[in-house]
Amino acid sequence: MSQAAATLTTHRAPSGVAARATDLSKVYGRGETRVVALDSVSVEFARGRFTAIMGPSGSGKSTLMHCMAGLDTFSTGSARIGDTELSGLNDRRLTELRRDKIGFIFQAFNLLPTLNAVENITLPMDIAGRKPDQQWLDLVVRTVGLSERLRHRPSQLSGGQQQRLAVARVLASRPEIIFADEPTGNLDSRSGAEILGFLRESVRELGQTVVMATHDPVAASYADRVVFLVDGRIVDELRNPTADDVLDRMRRFDAEDGTG
Ligand code: ADP
């Protein structure tokens, strides 16, 4: 997409903080079933950057993303998208914020089976009563390589193509921040690499902000910055890491766990 993107956008890396958590805690259940999923997490996600949240299964990655994207409530602390504090919003305002500013990519593609590809892409905008910017839409569709598949239904597409469609749907409305929760979890490694490549390009060339949860060091190595979560706490971070750097760091946490 490099050339097309370059002609459509004079991209300058946006500055500032796209989302921020401060002392964010989330407790599930009570008594014997009490689980502290997030334990006073403070973290900032810079605009125009690709950040990975890395951690073993059960470390709180999904919970952090859901709380910050307004898909779940939190127990204490603060979560902001731009300047908007989520805990102060009623249901209607929260729905509007999610619709207007936030994109979410799930492990399951969450496409509507009765709609074709292009209808799936424009559905969120149709619901919001907004007209898609045709030039942008064309670029997004070309970027994810779906120009020849626009009239296909999800069931007529491969897993990789379905996730590309889900990515296109999110990119189409140009949200201020995209949260992706294990977006390659259901894909073979080649389709997974494609999706990660698109997410990275959307940051580098289109100025998107992406936050991705993953337990895969290779996926995390696509990010500009990796934040490590263990037992609901942020324990470390790396800038511009290779997959080996991420793996090394994870191994050290395991070793510390074993001795501690
Ligand atoms: P990850 O995404 O890193 O795998 P999660 O955020 O899904 O981790 O889970 C963090 C912790 O919170 C885990 O111990 C998990 O069992 C617990 N948890 C997640 N969702 C719920 C829930 N709805 N009810 C109770 N406990 C939950």
Residues whose N, C-alpha, C, O or C-beta is under 5 A from the ligand:
A	BS01	ADP	Y28 V35 A37 P56 S57 G58 S59 G60 K61 S62 T63
